[in-house]
Amino acid sequence: MSSQENQMGLFVHVVLFCVSVFAFENARAKPPQAAAASSQSRSLYSFGDSFVDPGNNDYIPTNATSNFPPYGNDYPGKIATGRFSNGLLFPDLLAKYLGAPTYQLPYLVQRKFVYLESVTAISFASATSGFDPSTANKTKAIQMRQQLQYFEEYKAKLEKEIGSKQAQQQIKEAVFYINAGSEDFALNYFQDGNGLPSIPLPEYERLLLNLTQQFIQGLWDEGARRFAVNGLPPLGCIPIGITNLPPNPKDLQAVSNGERKCLKYVNDVSEEFNSLLQKLLVDLQSKLSETKIAYIDFEESLLDAIQNPNDFGFSEVVLFSVWILAFENADAQRFQLANTSSMCCSLYSFGDSFVDPGNNNYIATDARSNFPPYGNDFPGQNATGRFSNGLLFPDFLAYYLGSEKYQLAYLGRELDFEENVTAIKYKADLRNTVGKNRANSQIKAAVFYVHAGSADFALNYFRDPFSYFDDVNGSKTSSPLPEYENFLLKRVQRFIQGLWVQGARNFAVSGLPPLGCIPIGITSLPRNPKNSKAVQNRDRKCLERVNDVSEEFNSLLVVKLQELQSKFPETNIAYIDFEVPLLDAIQDPNSYGLTETGLYCNEMTPICADASQYVFWDAVHPTETTYEIIFASNLDAINELIGN
């Protein structure tokens, strides 16, 4: 795929979030959820391109992905889900308006979910796809006919689970949202932004309209009866088109449009096609029995925002967010371009089971996780030894820092000492390979991530297995809380100082998670801290008294880290907060697309259907989704640490 193919495929969606808001302008007096309260709840199934895809492209071999910062900066939890936007897409708002409990979910990750007779929002869309099969082929996206086949697969599973009659009724009442065509014109008709088209406009319009009709007919054959079909946006106002296309359509050598004005001749193409599309939809509604088809207008609402930006609270109408400028002159290759200043440094990680990628596989211990169902969602479904279904916090951090690999277990010795950026190295071997000066420089620039203390409190302070205590009416711990806190803080200082002596200068140190919310603690510890014989906590609520311990220790840790930073010259120390984001996910799960916060999820527990909906993977450790939430919430601290 060429550089300019990537450019047009990525930038055709730049206006997406604005359009999503404008489409609901008639309901701005109240939020979509409230507006839908009096209407019948319906499922939403979406199809199309990057204006719709919530992350399906994350699961196919294509470069047209956006599951990395700064995408998702304004999405709940600041998660880069794979949506080509800073936040929600049009169908996300539509899903909530229709009464769905979550924003739209990508089908390729949701194939494992439980098929229930309830409202849902599922997307089969693929960024840089289009009605024209050759459009998807340019970027290896999912063709529209394959999206239809995925829906057929979904329908068969739904019928199997809830019965044919109920499934057909659910599909009949659902809304089928289709947004495609923008990528067809961007990547094919306008030749990737290189100039004027080689095919006559009427011929290409007929091709796309025929394919649109076939697609709608295919969904109708599967039981769909309610359609919302998008027109094209004003393609002449897409920033990459303004940059690359000539201002004069009769002169391909004309100077680029420095004034950043919309290109009228390109907008005329959008207007003409949309007019033909509306006629087609009216014709289809009359031909297909019991069918309702709504035309969704992206063109007029977006042009209105461009021409009257103050009415919508905007000041800039033709440029786009500064952070995305990196993509306009180069291919979009995940963090390498999205965060070029972060390609800075190696990562060395130390600590416990929240960090270990598999070192315990190589020592004599029963504390291992190198077997299924661990690793079910790790690349290749490989049980590496990580205590999770997939990636850990330092894996996200390693990738963000520019490593081509997730963190490696040192005892596995799968190390390449010639790499400039890797997830872990050993100082002596590194010096032998690259030389003392280069090794010292690399270590000085590296980030040293430390996460420990959870096991200390779990296995020692609360006594194995989590025996409770009362430091007023008789301690059942090894020592009073202040004494144990001081004990651990001294060892934190000693450990950081030891790394500093070895040349480390940049530290990221995690605090405790809210230990009172760990599933095994909720199960084993009494609700009444003064009565160790109290009945177990059956209501699965977090234990406030235990969380108080986490909060107190974390406050002391923050103070200690500030002291160390002032004490050691040329040292930067970032506090990584596990406590607040994890509590937030537990208290407000819907904001993160989660449904289960107290119980945990793996295939050995029949309650579990989809790990991405759970906060915890096993009785102690978070899921990959939760680690990503925690990582996203700490990005400001990480960026400050590495100088972004």
C-alpha angles and dihedrals in degrees: 000000000000126000093249093048087058091047096054093040092053101039100047086081099049093107093049102108094047092051091049091058095044093053088066095045092118090059098044093115089074134020120263092252092057093043090055095048094093096041130081113271114241137182119247126217116185132195135179141059143322092314087067110023111110093187113313090126089064087074101048131067100263136118090219094097135125103186093125137074137309086036110086094027090139098032114111106282091010089267120166095219097171095272113137094231144068089256142339126006128223093262090050089060090043091051093055091045090055091052102259113157092225139026114266115299126214110250095217091064094035096057086102096055127113112262106225136171093254141101114284141165117220129169126206093178126126125204114247092018124126144170089271106078091214089063093062091042091061091066101021090249124155111278118231092247089054089051087055090050090051089054090051087053090049092049093052091052092046092052090049093052104041103017133266096268096051093043093051091049092050091050093045092055095042126101116239110207119198125187115168138124101073092090090045092060094038099048101028116019095041091037097240091309093300097119145293122349124268094211124067112257097235090053094051092044091054090049093053095043091052090050090047090053092048091051094050090045089052092054091045089054087056092054103270114146106162118063134179109192123189126221123215120281116237093283091193089068096053105116097229091051092052088052100045108028120080116253088226112054091202094055115055090180093059118128115267117266102267092175091067093225124154115265108242097200090056092047088051088062091054092048094049094047093047091052091053091045093055091052090050092051092050089050093049093049090056093047100044112068121235089007131142120190124186122195111222111211115214093157104065097037093051094045088050090054091049094048096040105027095157090063088064099038095257129134101180120053110167105030122069138219112308095233093064094057089094089073097054096073101031144029118283105246105170115257094352091077102018090058107016094160089059093064084095117110156009124260125227116186131197134177142059142323091309087067110024112110092189113310089128088065088074101048135067101266139117090219096099137128103184093125137073138310085035110087095025091139098032113110106283090012086268120168095217097169096271113139094231143065090260141336127010128218094265090051089061089044093050092052092046090053090056104264115151089214136046114248115300127217108249093214088057088063092209089146134140108201092192092067117108093207121031138144100247138004139175115237101221094047090044092053091049090053106038102018133258099276095048092045092050091048092050093049091048091054095043128102116238110206118199124186117168140123102075092090090044092060095037099048102026115020096040090032121236118315094025097280107184128238143204113206091193104046100033127320121244091185132088092257142353114285098251090050093051092045091053090047092055096041091055090053091048088055092046092050094048090046090052091054090045090055088055090056103270115146107161118064134179110192123187125217125217121286116237094283092193089067097053106117096230091052092050088051099044106032125080119245090228110063091199093056116054088181092062119126116271118266102266097170091067095229122151115263107243095199091057092045088054088063091054092047094049094048092047091053090053091046092054090053091048092051091051090052092050093049091054092044099050116060120234090011129141120190125184122194111223111210114216094158105064101041092045091050089047091053090050095047097041106025097156090065088064099040091255127137106178122054108158106040123056134235137232134121092264089067113069091207090071122091105153124016093205088069094056132081094207129044099192134000092290113015133071126238122253088258091057092048089053090051090051091046093051092049091055097048094106091056091046093049091050090050094053095039100252 
